[in-house]
Amino acid sequence: MNIFIINAGQTFAHSGGKFNNSVTEWTQTVLDKNQVAYRITNINDDYDAVAEVENYKWADVIIYHMPIWWFQVPYGLKKYIDEVFTAGHQNGMYASDGRSRKNPAINYGKGGLMQGKHYMVTTSWNAPDTAFTLPGEFFEQQSVDDGVLFGFHKMNQFTGMDRIAGFHFHDVEKDATEERISNYRKAYMEHLEHKIQNSYIKV
């Protein structure tokens, strides 16, 4: 098994990307324990888009670690995706949008070349989990995956990859107590190890 980790904990303004650095380290600990080969890209570092495509092609599983800024991925990750996915066009990631000129109304999104690969995403939030679950709260009982991350999941599906259930870290600013972070660390590492030992277990 080969795993490619993308650490999208972008350094900007008051954010130092430290929490996602920690999540990346937790992931490495689990992968080392299970003797899994992995590569890591940090979006704050210089990268070559073509080389990053090779990381996608090498990996069996892509793991994205990212904060959510203004209900979107950080702009550094969006730039990375735009550049890398463009470099992956007809280069192992996707061939086309999947349609034919004979019948352009159907088969959109079926031109991916990464069938058999999987991806997983973790997100970190200032928002508490109750903002997604309680009636009358901000996200109107819409889950992270069905709401804010809907387009992100479709992006990965476009390349042919299947989703593995991810993990979302809530309230990591106002309630980032040592106990809370320790509990999150334990729960996430158990989640990841379970996925690895059970051949990913898709959503």
N, C-alpha and C positions, 0 to 999 in steps of 0.2 A: 504494500500500500504506500502510495506517495501522496503527501498532503502539502498544498501550497497555502500559506497563511498570508493574508494581506492585512497589515496593521494600519488602519485608517484613523488612528487617534491623532488628528492633525493639531499641530502647534499653531495657535492663533489667539490673539487677544488674551483673555484670562485663562484660556485652555492650554495646558501643557501636554495634553495627550497622555497623561500619566496613568489614568485608569485603564485605558486600552493597552498601554504598555504592560500593565500588570496582567490583564486578561491574556495577552499574547504569551507572557511567561507561564501562566497557568496551563495554557495549551501545550507549550513545549514540555512542561513537566509530565503531562499525561502521555504525550507522544514518545518521549524518551523512555518512560516506564514500559510502554508497549512496543518499543523498538520499531517505531514507525519512521520512515524517512520523510523529511520535510524541508521546505525552503520558505524563507520569509522575505517579504518586501514591506518596507515602511514607506508610506507615501510622502513622508517629509524628506526622504533622501532622493538624490538623483537616480533616475532609472532610464533604461532604454526600452521603448515600447515593444520592439521586435523581440528582445530578450524576455520581456514579460509574457508575451504570447507563448514563448517556449515553456515558461513555467506552467501556464494553463494546460498546455498540451502534455507536459510531463506528469501532471498531477492526476490522481484518481478523485481527489476531493479538494475543493477550494473552500477555505474558511475565511470569511470576512469579519474583522473586528472593527466596529465603528461607533462613534457617538452619533446622535441625531441632533442636528442643528437646525432650528427653525423648521422642523418637520420634514427635513430633507437630509441626504447624505452630505458630509462636508464637501466644500467646493474642491478641495484637493483630490478627494476620491472621485468626484465627478470628472475632473480633468483626466485623472488616471484612466478611468473607464473609457472616456471618449477616445483617448489616444491609443490605448491598448486594444480595445475592441475594433477600432478602425484598422489597426495593423494586423488584426486577426482575420480580416475579410479575405476569403479565399486563401487562407493560410492556416487552416486547421481549426478555426473557431466557428465560422459560419460561411456558407457559400453564397447565400442570397437571402431575400426575405421569404423565400419558399414558394412564391407564386409563379405562375407561367403567364406569358402574354396571351395565350389562348383562352385562359379563364382566370383573369386577375382578381376575381371576386372571392376566391377561396384559397386556402392553404397558407395565408399569411402567418409568419412566425414559425414555419416548418423547414427553414433552410439551415438549421444548425448542424454543426459537424462534431459536437462533443457529446453525442449520445453515449450512455454508459458511465458518464462522469456525474459527480454529485457536488453540491455546494451547501454550505451552512453559513448562517449569519448570526452574529451577536450584535446587539445594540445596547447603548447606555443612554440613560435619560435622566433629566432633572424631574420629569413628571413621575408621580407615583403610579403604581399599577391600578389603583382605584380610579384614576382619571380615564381608564379604558373600560372599566367594568361596572361602575355604579351609574344608575339612571340619573340623568341630568348633569353628569359631569362632562368635561370638555370634549372627549373623543366619541361621545354619543354611543358608548358600548361597542365601538368598533375596535377589533384587536389590532395590535401592531402589524401583524402579517397581512391582514385583510384590508388595512387602511393605509397608513403611511408607507409601508413597504410593498404595497401591491405592484407598483411599477418596477421596483428593484427585482422582485421575484420574476416578473415577466421578462425583464432584461436577461436574466440567467436562463430562463426557459427558452428564450429566442435562440440561444446557442446550442440547445439540446440537452442541457444539464437538468437533473432531477434534484429536488429540494430535500434536504434532511432537516428535521425540526431543529430550529435554532434555540437561542437563549437570550432573554431580554433582562437587562439590569435596570431597575427603576429606582428613582429617588436617590441618586448617588451624589447629589450635591447637598441638599438640605438635611438629609438623614444618612450621611456617610459615616456612621459610627464604625468603630473598629469591629464590633460584634457583627454588625450588618454585613460588612465587607467580607469578614471571615466566613459567615454563613453562605454568602453568595459564591465565594471561592469554592467551598466544599460542594455546593449544589451543582455549580457549573462543571467542575472536574468530574463529578459522578455522571453527569449528563453526557459529557464528551466520551468518557470511557465506555459507557453503555452503548453509545452509537458505534464506536470502533469495534467493540467485541461482538456486536450483533450485526456486523456488516452494514452499518449506517442506519438501517431502519428509516425508511423515508416517511414523510408526513402522511 
